[in-house]
Amino acid sequence: MAIRKFDKVTISGQICTGKTTLYKALGQKLNWQTFSTGQFFRDYAAKHELDLEAAQEQNATITKKIDYQVRDLLRTKKHIIVEGWLAGIMAANTPGVLRILLTCQDAKREKRFANRENVEVKEAVQRVSERDSSWLAEIKKIYRRDDVFNPKHYDLVIDTSKLKPAQILDKVLNALS
């Protein structure tokens, strides 16, 4: 039986790069524990009756609480998959973590958002741009860094623009084996 180099996975990337799709497929395939920061914020927004865009612009206390929870999960658990914009950054210097960055062409992300949210592409372009810029501005303010999507911080970078979900999953499974 082969020994795996990685026993944890993080999936990072901007909105609509395919993080959740990969997260669900990988969780099902590996049957590992999972944690989604995106789902956490969707639940938080629903619980507090907030618009999702407002929940994404959370304050520094909530951001750090969740990010440090992710960091601690990765340090203490084995066989866990964590999905979130900063998951890979929180995994820095933690052994056994395959840090994945998903990228995608903006036009494709906007089309995916339009389909997911059932809005016109013109509205999707605006909302994706606003969420990206407001989130990145918050991260810069909170952590004083603007390099969270720099490929140098990741073990595997996949451009999902022209790939089917099964192809992306195969790339990750190959990296894990």
Backbone torsions as a table, in degrees:
resi	resn	phi	psi	omega
1	MET	NA	132.4	-177.7
2	ALA	-73.5	142.9	176.1
3	ILE	-89.3	129.7	-179.4
4	ARG	-85.3	136.3	177.0
5	LYS	-72.6	-30.5	-176.3
6	PHE	-117.4	135.2	173.7
7	ASP	-124.6	13.0	177.2
8	LYS	-146.3	151.6	179.6
9	VAL	-136.8	136.4	168.2
10	THR	-116.8	144.8	178.5
11	ILE	-125.5	114.5	-178.3
12	SER	-122.0	162.8	177.5
13	GLY	154.5	167.3	179.5
14	GLN	-72.0	176.2	178.9
15	ILE	-58.4	137.6	174.5
16	CYS	62.9	35.3	173.0
17	THR	-95.8	-8.8	178.8
18	GLY	108.3	14.6	-178.2
19	LYS	-57.7	-50.8	-175.7
20	THR	-67.3	-39.9	178.7
21	THR	-61.2	-47.5	178.7
22	LEU	-65.5	-42.9	-179.5
23	TYR	-55.7	-48.2	-179.2
24	LYS	-67.1	-44.2	-178.7
25	ALA	-65.4	-42.3	-179.6
26	LEU	-68.4	-40.8	176.9
27	GLY	-60.9	-41.5	178.9
28	GLN	-67.6	-42.0	-177.3
29	LYS	-68.9	-43.7	-175.8
30	LEU	-90.3	-21.1	-176.3
31	ASN	58.1	42.4	177.4
32	TRP	-98.4	161.9	173.4
33	GLN	-62.4	148.2	-178.4
34	THR	-131.8	153.8	173.0
35	PHE	-146.7	126.4	-179.6
36	SER	-117.4	116.5	175.9
37	THR	-67.3	-34.0	177.3
38	GLY	-60.7	-44.7	178.1
39	GLN	-65.9	-38.8	177.0
40	PHE	-55.6	-47.9	-178.3
41	PHE	-70.4	-32.5	175.0
42	ARG	-64.4	-42.7	177.4
43	ASP	-64.6	-41.5	178.7
44	TYR	-60.6	-45.5	-180.0
45	ALA	-62.5	-43.4	179.4
46	ALA	-64.5	-45.3	-178.4
47	LYS	-61.7	-38.4	-176.9
48	HIS	-99.5	11.4	178.2
49	GLU	52.1	48.4	179.2
50	LEU	-108.8	152.2	169.3
51	ASP	-67.0	140.5	-177.4
52	LEU	-56.5	-39.8	178.6
53	GLU	-60.1	-35.5	177.7
54	ALA	-69.5	-38.4	179.3
55	ALA	-66.7	-32.9	179.3
56	GLN	-68.6	-24.2	178.6
57	GLU	-94.5	48.9	-177.8
58	GLN	-66.1	165.5	179.8
59	ASN	-81.9	170.7	-175.3
60	ALA	-61.2	-36.3	-178.0
61	THR	-62.9	-48.4	-179.9
62	ILE	-66.8	-43.0	179.7
63	THR	-57.4	-51.1	-178.4
64	LYS	-65.8	-37.5	179.1
65	LYS	-58.4	-48.7	-178.8
66	ILE	-70.1	-43.4	-179.7
67	ASP	-62.3	-40.1	179.1
68	TYR	-73.1	-29.7	174.0
69	GLN	-63.9	-42.2	177.0
70	VAL	-61.7	-48.6	179.5
71	ARG	-56.0	-45.7	-178.8
72	ASP	-67.5	-38.6	175.7
73	LEU	-58.6	-44.6	-177.7
74	LEU	-68.5	-29.2	179.6
75	ARG	-79.5	-27.0	-171.8
76	THR	-110.4	-18.8	-176.1
77	LYS	-106.3	153.2	169.1
78	LYS	-115.7	156.5	178.9
79	HIS	56.6	59.5	178.6
80	ILE	-133.5	144.9	176.6
81	ILE	-119.5	125.7	-179.4
82	VAL	-120.6	126.7	179.1
83	GLU	-111.6	129.4	176.6
84	GLY	172.1	155.2	-176.5
85	TRP	-54.4	-40.1	-176.7
86	LEU	-104.9	7.9	-174.9
87	ALA	-55.9	-45.6	-179.9
88	GLY	-64.7	-37.4	178.5
89	ILE	-67.3	-40.0	178.9
90	MET	-67.9	-17.8	-179.3
91	ALA	-89.2	-0.5	-178.3
92	ALA	-53.5	136.8	178.1
93	ASN	64.3	17.1	176.1
94	THR	-104.2	118.5	-177.4
95	PRO	-68.3	151.0	174.3
96	GLY	82.5	9.3	-177.1
97	VAL	-105.0	123.9	169.6
98	LEU	-87.1	109.9	-178.6
99	ARG	-94.9	114.1	-176.4
100	ILE	-107.5	134.8	172.3
101	LEU	-116.2	122.2	174.0
102	LEU	-97.8	132.4	175.9
103	THR	-121.0	166.2	-179.8
104	CYS	-166.5	146.1	176.4
105	GLN	-61.0	141.6	-176.7
106	ASP	-56.0	-44.2	-178.0
107	ALA	-60.4	-37.4	178.8
108	LYS	-70.0	-42.8	178.1
109	ARG	-60.8	-41.6	-179.3
110	GLU	-66.1	-39.3	177.5
111	LYS	-65.7	-42.5	177.8
112	ARG	-61.2	-43.1	179.4
113	PHE	-62.5	-44.8	179.7
114	ALA	-58.4	-44.3	179.0
115	ASN	-66.4	-44.1	-177.5
116	ARG	-65.6	-42.3	-175.9
117	GLU	-94.2	-2.1	-179.7
118	ASN	56.2	51.2	177.7
119	VAL	-126.9	164.9	176.5
120	GLU	-68.0	152.4	-178.8
121	VAL	-59.3	-38.4	179.8
122	LYS	-58.6	-43.3	177.4
123	GLU	-68.2	-38.3	179.0
124	ALA	-61.8	-42.1	178.9
125	VAL	-56.8	-46.2	-178.8
126	GLN	-66.3	-47.1	-176.0
127	ARG	-68.3	-39.5	177.6
128	VAL	-63.9	-45.4	179.7
129	SER	-61.1	-44.5	179.8
130	GLU	-63.8	-43.8	-179.7
131	ARG	-65.9	-43.3	177.7
132	ASP	-59.0	-52.7	-174.4
133	SER	-68.3	-39.7	-179.8
134	SER	-69.1	-39.1	179.3
135	TRP	-66.8	-46.2	-179.7
136	LEU	-63.9	-36.1	177.0
137	ALA	-65.1	-40.2	178.0
138	GLU	-64.5	-43.0	179.9
139	ILE	-63.8	-41.3	178.5
140	LYS	-62.2	-40.4	179.8
141	LYS	-68.7	-44.2	-175.5
142	ILE	-74.1	-48.3	-173.0
143	TYR	-106.4	-4.7	-179.3
144	ARG	56.8	45.4	176.9
145	ARG	-148.0	148.8	179.7
146	ASP	-130.9	26.5	-176.6
147	ASP	-116.9	22.8	-172.4
148	VAL	-65.7	-20.7	178.4
149	PHE	-108.8	19.7	176.2
150	ASN	-75.2	123.3	-177.3
151	PRO	-55.0	-22.6	-178.6
152	LYS	-62.7	-18.0	-179.3
153	HIS	-88.1	0.7	-171.8
154	TYR	-125.2	152.4	178.4
155	ASP	-85.9	-29.3	-176.7
156	LEU	-141.1	123.3	178.2
157	VAL	-117.0	125.7	-177.8
158	ILE	-126.4	123.1	173.0
159	ASP	-84.6	113.0	-175.1
160	THR	-89.2	2.8	-174.1
161	SER	-54.0	-40.9	-173.6
162	LYS	-121.1	12.7	-178.5
163	LEU	-104.5	147.5	173.3
164	LYS	-83.3	154.3	-180.0
165	PRO	-51.9	-38.8	-179.9
166	ALA	-64.8	-34.9	178.2
167	GLN	-67.7	-39.2	179.0
168	ILE	-66.1	-45.1	178.1
169	LEU	-58.9	-43.7	179.0
170	ASP	-60.1	-40.9	178.4
171	LYS	-60.6	-41.4	-179.2
172	VAL	-69.8	-44.8	179.1
173	LEU	-61.4	-37.3	175.9
174	ASN	-63.9	-40.6	178.9
175	ALA	-67.1	-29.7	179.9
176	LEU	-79.3	-22.7	-174.9
177	SER	-87.9	NA	NA
